[in-house]
Amino acid sequence: MLYRRQLTGYRPVAFAAALALVAAGLAACSKDGPDGTLKDFLAGWRSGDLSAVGFVGADGGKVSANDVTTQLQELSGDLAKQSLVLTTTAVKTTGDIASAEVKLDWTLPGGTPWSYNSTVRLTKQNTKGWRVVWEPVIVQSELATGDKLKVRRVSSKRAGILDAKGTALVTPRDVVTVGVEPQKIKNLAQLQKDLDAAFKSIKVTVDMSNLADRVKNADPTDFVDLVTLRRPDYNKIRDKVRPLLGTSFIEGTRNLAPTRAFARALLGTADDATREDIDANPDSVAQGDVVGHGGLQQRYDTALRGTAGLSVVIAREAADGTVTDAQLFSTKAVDGKPIKVSLDTAVQNAADAALATQKQPSSLVAIKVSDGTVLAVANGPDGGTVDTALSGQVPPGSTFKTVSAYGLLAKKVVTADTAVNCPKTANVDGREFKNSGGEVLGSVPFHEDYSKSCNTAFVGLAPKLGAAGLNEAATALGLGTQWDLGIDAFSGKISAAETPTELAAATFGQGATAVSPIAMASVAAAVARGQFKQPQLVLDPAPAKAAADGPQLDPAAVAALRSMMREVVTDGTGSALSDVKGKPVYGKTGTAEFDDKSKDTHSWFIGYQGDVAFAVMVQKGGAGAEAAVPLVSTFLNTLNS
């Protein structure tokens, strides 16, 4: 059967051909006999040196060894550099004519085996001895002079990323790639300025700093790509960019999430394979493949991409120059297998919408309280490129007072109503600790120290909690334990609190303690639930080493802590959330210092509303009430609209 030439050939493996020879009975035969000649031929085929072998054509005319070497390479085509094992049985001789069956065992790209038998004929020419009758059918029985064996790739279909209900989050969507064509450009500087304005009008930043060099080095008719836009985004600026002299456009599809920002850092992207991708995976990735870069797309790239099939064909050129393919062997492509994640589209969109209002790097994680599934993983601005929401390692600031407060309440060191002094400053071994804004509450109930975030009150209680109590409370709430979400996530690292000053700092979320937003969202969920459950993100394939559920938390301590978290919103540092839509909000603000040489602080808020727990962090955002709380307000109002 004939097949039209496919556009993409398989990239051959770049290593020297490895041929092995197993010739039953040849070693004991005379070099001057047909057995010896066949042995020399197969050894020469293996080494590429056929100088020890004589050849004649099918018509009896002499053929040089160099010509045979060249033809072997040309006929083998894409297989010339693939591994080949040659095995033969004894030569059958009748007078001056002999023949032997040879088995060819190829190892095709990707390790696929392909075997078949061939026949080598020999003839004896008087005093010249035995000669191999050279003919293309030695390489493969259907080959003729001028033919080539080619490996054609049969692409697999890349699978999508699904939500918990099985609905595709990442699926093929229409895109338009905007570029320029050098020969059409009249004024590059003005074109670049106009394009930049158009892109910024849809909040897309395109680096065109090297555009002049790219245009200069391109051929006049080349397409110099600038950015690929989703069709809805492109339509917004279509009338601005199409009239510009020099612009050019290519329409297509790409596997994309619902919006540009949608869990962007978590999901990653699926793009055309780069040269680096191909070089790193020569057996499985070829030009034209779609490969995952970053996030889940990269982590599960092999499963999502599937396995390409291949076919070995005879490429035969006709007199008019057309080339047809005659298939000899094929394997089917295995399409990729989708992965299923716990993201909820409505919650994720609300999270992305909240961070869209913040110019500083920011993160928001939302977790379903009842079962621990992760509903949203957002990073900003514009979706972010680094998944700080999962893997960030930053001090938690006063949100960690939730952990310390649980430890103090569970150890019965205090109750919510125990009077605890909140002075302006507190000194521990010569180190002075102070409150934000120089606040002084005096001797007030512990719940007020918590709701108004008094650092010095927690410093005063630190010795009663102790390093062991601090770490026990953190462990009970899941911090610093081994998690497996199916993708990298930082569960926190708790300070050893080995000195009085470090213990004091760690008690209100400073010192050596580091957490991620998902770790603190999990703390909020644990308090709301009354038990730690490891967050669940990748549902299928299920992670192999997910952490076991923790023990039930102390009921009295949890009840008191919930009441204190509610007070933060009704009468404390999170009061701006008192009138958000939906059910009552519980939470804790946080202001985290991260550099002794800088006055900048990270802004935090952790909490829950109904069945949704969350954590928000704004890098260098100032106090928790200044940056994080407004984002929480936008998130909850959007979610409950």
N, C-alpha and C positions, 0 to 999 in steps of 0.2 A: 504494500500500500504506500502511496506517495503522500507526503505531508509538505505543506508550505513551510519555508524557513521561519523559525521563530526569531523574534528580535533579540532576545537575550540568551547568550550562550552561557554555559556553566564555566566559572573561573577554575582552571585546572590547579591542582595542588602544586605549590612551588617547591617541590623537592625532586632530586634526581631519581630516575626510574630504578626500581629495585626488582630485578628479575632473578628468579631462582631456577635451577635446572635439575630435574630428576630424570635421568635417562636409564631406564632399566636395561642392564646388559651391555651398555655402550662402552663402559670403561675397559672391558676385556677384549674388545674387538680391535682389529687392525685399523690404524689410522688411514691406510690406503683403501679400505673397504667402504661401502656405503654407510655403515654404522659410524665409523670414525668421521666421515664427511658430515653426517647429520649432527654429530656431537659438536664438531667445530662450528657449524652454522648456528646452532642454538646458543652456543657460548658466545659467538660473535654478535648475535642479536642482543644478547644480554649486555655485553660490554660496549657495543657500538663499533667494534673493530672486526670487520669481516675479511681482512686481508689474507687470512689463511684458507679461505674458501674460494673455490671456483664456481662460476655460475654460467648457465646458458639460458636463453629464453625458450618459450614454448616451441619456437620454430628452429631451435638448435643453435641459433647464433649466440656469440659470446656476449655476456653482460658483465660489466665491471662491478667489482665489490663496492666501489664508491657509489655507483648508481643504485645498487640494492640498498645500501645504508640510507641514502636519501629517500628512496621510495618507502622504506619501512617507516621512517619518521613522518612522511607526508600522509601515507595511508592511515597511520595510527591517529593522526589529527590531535584531538583533545586528550586522547589516551596516551600520547607519547611519553608523558611524564608520570603516568600512574603505575602503581605496582602491578607486576605481571609475573606469574609463575608458569613455566613451561614444563609439561610432563609428556614423555613419549614412551611408547612401547617398542619392541624390537622391530627392526626394519624387515620388510618382506621383499625378497629379491627374486626376480625371474630373469635370468640371463643378464643383459646389460641394463635392465630397468629395475628400479627399486622404489619403494614408497613406505612411508610411516605415518601413523596417526599421531597428531600432537594435540594435547589439551591445553587451552589457554585459560588461565584463571586470573581475571582482572580484578583489581580492587578499585572500584569507581569512587569518585568524590563522595565524602561522607561515610566511607567504609562499606558501601554496597558491593556485594560480590556479583560477578557476571562470568559465567563459564560457557565454553563451547569447544567443539573439536574442529581441527583443521587437518589438511593432508599436505605433506611435503613429498614431492617426487624428486627422484635422482636418476641420473643416467651416466653410463660409463662411456667415455670417449677414448677408445684405444689406449695409447700411451699416456694420455693426459689424466687418466684416472677418473674417479667419480666426481660428478658435478651436480650441484643443486639446480633444479629447473625453477628458475625464478618466475613467479607469477603472483599478482596481487591477492589471489584467493588463499595464499598461505596465511595472510593476516586475518581474513574473514571470507567465507566462501562466496559472498555476494559482491565483494569489492572488485572494481575494475580500475585500470589506470586513470588517474585524475580524481578518483573518489577520496573522501576523507571521512574518518569516523569522528562524529561530533557528539558532544554531550549537551542535550537540551534540558533546561531546568523547568520543572513543572511547579509553579509557585503554590504554596499553601495559602489558605485564607486566614488572615489574622483575626483572632477572637476579640471580643469586647470585654469591658469591665462592667459587671452588672451590680445593681443594688440588691438589697435583701429580698425583694419581691421578684427578682429575675429580670427587671427592666434594665435595658442597656443605658449605662451612664456615658460610656465612650462608644461612639458609633460613627460610621462614615457621614460626614457633613460637607456641604458645598463650600468651597473656598475659592478665592481669587488671589493669585500671586501678582503683586505689583512690581514692575521693574522698568528698566529703561533700555532703549536700543540706541547705541552710540551714533549711528549714522543719521538719526532723526533729531538729535539734540542740537538746538541753535544757541542756547544760553544756559550752560550747565549750572552756574551759580544761582540764576533766577529759578531754574527748574527745581533745584534742591531746596531753595527757600519755600517755594510754593508747595512742594510735596510735604515738607516738614510741617507747615501750617495745617495742611489737610489731615495728616496723621494725628497731630496733637488735638485736633478738633474732636476726634473720637477716642482721645486719651490713650493713644498708642505712640510709644517712643521708638524711633528707628535710628540707629547709629549710621549716619551717612558720612562720617568723618573721612573715610577712605574712598568715597565714591569717585572722586576725580581720578585717582590712580586706577581703580577698577575699570573705569570707562576707557582710560588711556591704553590699558593693556589688553582690552578686549578687541575682538574683530568687529568691524562696522555693523555686521548683522547680528551680533550676539545678543542674547537676552541677559541683561545684568539684573538679577533679582534683588529686591529690596526688602519686601515683607510679604508674608502670606496672611490674608485677612479672611475671616469668616464672611460668608456672603452677606449677612445682614449689616456687618460693619462696613464692608466695601460699598454696599448700596448707599450708605449715608454720605459717602464722599465721592461717589461715582461721577457726578456732574462736575466736581472740582478737579479731579485728576485726569479724566479721559481727554479733555481738550488740551492738556499741557503737551507742548511739542517735545517729543522724545520718550514719552511713556509707552509702555507695552504691558500686556496683561495675559495671563494664562489661567484658565479655569480648570478646576479639578475637584477632588474630594480628599479629605483626610479624616483619620479616626480622631474625633475630638469629643470633649465633654460638652455639656449643654451651653456653658458660657466660657469665655476666655479665663475668667478668674476661678471658676468652679474647682475647688480642691486642687488647684494647679500644681502646687509643690508636691502634694501627696500622690496624685495620679501620674505625674510625669507626662511625657509626650511620646507619640509614636510617629517617627519621621523616616524619610528615606535614609537608607544605610549610608554612612560616610565611609571614606577610605579607611579610617581607623577601625570602624566596625568590621569591615571586610577583612582587613589584615589580621585582626584579633581572632576572627572566627572563619578562616578560609573554607572550611568544610561545610559550614552551615549557613553562611550569609553571602549573598551575591549582590551585585549592582541591581537596583530596582526593588530590593526587599525593603520592607518597613520594619524598623528596629526601635525598641523602646529606649528612651533616654530619660533617666531620673525616675524617682518614685516607684510606684507599682508597675509601671510599664517596663522599667528596666529590671526590677526585682523578679518579675514573672515573665520576662521576655521569651524565654525558651518555650514555656507552656502556651503563651498567647500567640506566638508566631507559628507554632506547629512545625512540621517537618516537610521540607520540599521534596517532591518526587523528581525523578529524572528519567530521561530516555536517551538511549544510544541510537543514533541514526547514521545512515550513509548519506552524506551531503554530496549531491551529484549536480554538476553544472552542465547545462545544455548549451547547444551551439549559440543560442541567442543571449546567453549570459544569465538566464534565470537558474535558480538553484532550488532543487526539490529535496525533500528529506524522505528517506525510506527507513521506517522504524525497525530496529532489530531487537530492542530490549527496553523495558520500561518498569518503573515502580510508581505507585500512586502517591500523590501528596497526601499528607495527614494534616487536616486543618487544625488550627490552634484551639485550645480549650479555654473557655472564658473563666475568669475568676469572679467571685462574688464577694462584695464588701458590704459593710453595714450602713454606709452613708444614706442619709435621708435627704432627698432633693430639696424639700421645703426648708429644712433646718440648715442645710448647707448654703442655700441661696440667701437665707436671712443672715448667716454668719458672714458671707462674702459682702453682702450689702452693708453690714455694719463696718467692716474694715475698709470699705471703699471710701469712707469719709475721713480716714486717718492717713496723713502723709508719712508718719514715722513707721518703721518696720513694726509689725504687730501680728498677733496670733490669737485665734479663738478656737477652742475645742469644746464640743458639746457631747455629752454622754447620756444615754437613756438610763435613768436611775434603776428602773425595775429589773433590767437584765444586763446592764453594763455595755451594751453595744454603742459604738461610737457613731454619733449622728452627723457630726460635722468636724472637719479639720480645715481651718482656714488660715491663710497667711497673707499679709499685705505689705506694701500696696500691690494691686493688680495680680493677686494670687500668689505672689512671691516665687522665688526660685529655690530657696532653702526651706526645708520643712521644720522650722523652728518650733512649730506647734507640737511636734512629736519628739524631736531630737535636741531641742535647745537645752542648754545647761546653764542656768542663771539662778541667782539668789531669789528666794520667794518673797522676801520682805515680810510685811506683817500678815500676809495670808497664812504664814506658817504658825501664827498665834492660834489658829484653829487646831493644829496638831498639838501644840504645847498645852492649850486649854483642855483638850481632851485628856491628855496625860495627867494634868493636875486634878481634873475632876474625877477621873477613874481611880487615881491613887488616894482620893479623899483628902487631898492637901487643902483644897478649898471647895466651897459650894458656890453657886452663882451669886449668892447673897453675902458671901464673906467680904468684909471690908478689907481692901488692899490699897495701900498708899500709892499715890501717883505723883511723886515730886517732879520738879522741873528737870533735875538731873540725878543720876545715880553713879557712884564711883565703885569700881571693882578692881582691886589691885592696881590702883593708879590710873586706870582707864575710865574716862568719863563717858557715860551714855546719856542721851537726851531725847526729848520728844519732838516730834515734828512741830515746827512753829513755836517751840518753847512752851508748849501747853502744860498746865498744872491743874490736876483734878483734885488733889488732896486725897483724903481717905474716903473712898467710894466703894460701892459693891463691885465685886469682881466682874459682873456682867457689864458694868459701865466701863471699866478699864478695857474690856474687850471691844465693846461697841464703838468706843471713841479712840481705840487703838493706842493705848498708853504703853510705850516701850518700857519706861522705868518701873512700872508695876510688874511686868514680866521679868525684868532683870532682878527685882527683889525676890521673886518666887523661884528663880532658877535653881538655887541650891536645894530647895525642897523637892523639886522635880528630879534633879540630878541627870547626869549623862545617860545612865541606864534607863531612867524613866522617859527621857526625851526619845531615845532610840526605840524603846518598846512601843511608845505611842505612834511613832512614825511607821514602824513595821505593821502595827495593827491596822493602820489606814492604807497599807500597801506601798508605802514609799521605800525605795531602795531595795525592793525585792526583785526576783528574776521574772521578767515578763516575756511573753512571746505573742506578739500581735500579728505576726506574718510579715512585718516590716519593722525596721529599726525604730525603737522608741525608748526614751530615757525615763526610767521610773524614779530617778532621784538618787542622790548620794547624801547621806546625813552626816553631819559633823560628828566626829568622835567626842567633841566637847571635853577634851582632856585637861583643860585649864579652866579656872573660874571665869576668866574673861571670855574665853571661847564659848563656854556654856552659856554665859549671859547673852552673848551676841546670837548664838544659835537659837535660843529660846524665842526670840522675836524675828527669826528668819534672816539673820545676817551671818557673818562668819563663813565657815567652810561649806555650809549646806548649799546644794545646788539641786534644782528641779527643772522640769519641763512643764509647759502648760497642760499637757495631757495628764501628767502626774498630779497636778493640783486640781484639775477637773475631777479626777478619780477620787481625791480626798473629799471633795464636796459631795460626790455621789455616794461615797461610803457613809458619810454622816447622815445623808438623807435616807439611805437604805437601812442603816444600822449594821452594815457588814461590808467588808472589802470584797469586791469582785474585780478580777483583772479586766480592763477594757477589752472588748472584742472588736476587731476591725476587719481583718480578712476572715471571711466565713468559710469559703471553699476555694482552694484547699485549706482545711482547718490546720492551724498551727500545731506543730508536734509537741511543743513544750509549754503550753499555756499554764499559767500559775493557778493553783487550786484556790478556791474561795477561802477567805479568812474566817476566823471564828466570829460569832456574834459579838458586836461591841457592847460595852457596858451600858445597859439600858438607861440608868439614871444619868450617867455622864452624857450620853448622846441626847437625851431629852433636854437637859440643861443647855447643851451646846447649840441645839437647834433654836431654842428660845433666844439665846445670845446672838445668833446669826440673824434672826429676824429683827432684833433690836438695832443691829447695824443699819438696817434699811429704814426702820421707823423713826429712829432717834439717834443715829450715829453717823459715821463717815460716809455711808452709802445712801443717805436720805434722798438723794436725787432719783432713786429708783422706787420711791414709795407710791408713785402714781402710774407706773407702767401698766400696760394692758395685761390682762390675764390674772392668774392666781398670785398669791403673796410671794414675794421674793425673799430669799434668805441668802446671806452672803458675808463676805469679809473683804475689805479693801487691803491694799498692800503697796508700800513704797519701798523699793529695793535699791540700796546703794550697791554699786558694783565696782567702783574704782576710787581708791583713797585720794587720787589726784584730781578727781572730777566731782563737781556738784550735781551732775546729772544723775537721775534715778529712773529705774523702770517702774512703770505704773501697772498695778495688778488689781484684779477683782476675781474672786471665786464665789460660786454660789449655786443655787438651784431654784427652780420654779416648777411646781408640779412634778412631772416625770423627767424633766430635763435639767441636768447639772452641767455646769460650764466653768471655764476659766478663760480670762482675757488678760493678755499682757501687751503693753505698748513699750517698746524699747525707747529709753530716754524720754518717756512721756510725762515725767514728774510724779506727783502724788497720785495715789490710786483714784481719788475722787476727781482728779483733773482730766485724765485721759481715758482710763479703763471704764469708769462708770458710765460716761456718755455712750461708749460703744455698746455696753451691755444694754442700755436703754434702747438704742436703735435696734439691736438684735432682737430683744424680746417684743418690742412694739411691732416689728416687721413680722415676726413669727406668729404673733397673736392677732394679726390683722385679718 
